[in-house]
């Protein structure tokens, strides 16, 4: 019988390594994120891991981009499902909805990566590039740029409070989200 781990494509191996890194990071913390630990979790050889990520910094960079790509997919899905396609604020609404998709595991992962980014300037630059791109898209959403920025800052703040387990109680949380969504539909 053929071992499925040996027949994984390179892209699947890379994704398995990134998923394993996510698991190690969330379950054991940044200090435990070593190439050996990730290779073990991904069930690949260290050489197989090094083929995709030659060092820990490259792995961390891969993680940031992996998460950003996932967020981009969430954004695109929300954009396509918007109930008012082609109207001002569509992208801002997608950003709000995609941000709300984050679960506790992804919260923990992002907090760990932001902690790492604070210590690794090159990683911080990549995080900032992603954030700037999303902010620029929001500001060019045919919505008043001030209103779009307020919506972004508010949903990011709500997300951050939930990361810190200081989220709003219901029904206030729902009312805040509804107010943000309404703000994206109001005429400029």
N, C-alpha and C positions, 0 to 999 in steps of 0.2 A: 504494500500500500504506500502511496506517495504522501509524504509529510506536507500538509498544506502550507506550513510556514516556509518550507524550502521552495515552494512554487509561487510565492507572492511576487507580484510585479514590483519594480522599483518604486513606483508611486505609492503602491499599497504598503510597502515596507517603510517608506518615509512617513506615511500617515500613521502607521502603527507605532513608529518611534515617537512621533509627536504626541500621540494619544498616551503612550507610556510615560512620556515626560510630564504630561498634564497630571496623570495619576500620581506619580512620585511627588510632584510639586504640591498637590492638594493634600495628599495623605501624610506626607512626611516632612514637607517644608523645603525651603530654598537651600538650606545647608545640606540636605540629603540628595539634592539633585546633582548626581555625578553621572558621568558617562557610563560607568559600570552599572549603577543602579538602573539607569534607563534601559541599557541593553538587556539586563536581566528581566525587567518588567515587560519589554517588547518581545522577549524571547528571540533575540537576534544576537549574533556574535558582536563583540566590541568592534571588530573590523568592519562588520556590516553597518554598524552605527556610524563609524568614522568615515565610511564611504559617503554618507549623506551629510554628516555634520562633523567636520574635522576637529572641533574643539567645543568646549562648553559655551563660549560666547556665540558660536554659530548656531548651536542648539537653541539658546535663548532667543536669538534673532529669529530663528525658524518658528519658535513658539509664538512670538509677537505677531509675525506675519500670518501664521496659521489661524490665530484668534481673530485678527483683523479680517482675513478672508472669510471666516465664518460669519462675522458680523456683516460683512458686505453681502453675503448670500441672504442673511436675514433681512437686511435693508431692501434688497431687490425683491424678495418675496412680499414684503409688506407694501412696497411701492406698487407692485403689480396687483395687489389685492385692495388697493385704496378704493373707497366707495365714491370718490369724486376724481377720477383720472383726468389728467390734463389741466387741473385747476391749480392756482397758486397754493403753495403750502403742501403739495403732495409729498415732496421729499421730506419735509419737516415732520409730517405725520408718520411717514415710514420710519424715520429716526426715533421718534417717540415710541412707536410700537415695537421696533426691534430692540430698543433698550429695555423694554419691559419683559422681553423674552428671557433675559438672563436668569439662570437658576443659581442656587446657592453654590454649587460646585464651580460654575463659571465665575461667580463673584470671588470665591476664594482664589481661584487661579489668577484672575486679573490683579487682585491685591498683591499676590506674590510677585507677579511680573512687574507691577509698578514699583514695588519695593526693590527689585533687582535693577530696574531701569534707573532708579535714583542713584545707584552706585556705579552704573556702567554708562558713561556718556553716549557711546555709540548706540546703545539700546534705547536710551531716552530720546535720541534724535529720531529714531524710527517711529517710536510711539507718537512723538510730536508731529511727524509727517502725516501719519494716519489721521490724527485728530484735526490737523489743519485742513486736510482734504475734505473731511466730513463737514467741517465748519464752512469752508468755501462753498460746498455744494448747497448747504442750507441757506447761506446768504445770497445765493443766486437762484433761489427757488421761486422767483416771482412774488415772493411774500416780502413785506416790509422787513429789511435786514435786522432792524432792532427787534421786531417781534420774533423773528426766527431765532435770533441769538438768545432772547429771553427764554423761549421754549427749550432750546438746547441746554442752557444753563440750569433751568428748572428740572428737566428730566434727568440730567447728569447729577444734580444735587439730590433728587429723590433716590436715584440709583445708589449714590454714595452713602446716604443715610441707611439704606437697606443693607448695604455691605457691612456697615457698622452695627447692624441690628438695632437701629434706631428709627426704623421706618414708621410711617404714619399709620395710625389706626384707621380702620374702616368706620364710617363711610368717607372720612376726609381724604384718604388716598385716592379713592375713585373720583371724588369731586375735583381734586387737583388735576388728575389726568384728563378728565372731561373738560375742564377749563382750558388746559393747554391745547387740546384738540380743537376746541371752539375757536381759540385764538388763531389757529392756522387756517380757519375757514372764513374769518371776518375780512371784509374788503379792506384794502390798504387805505 
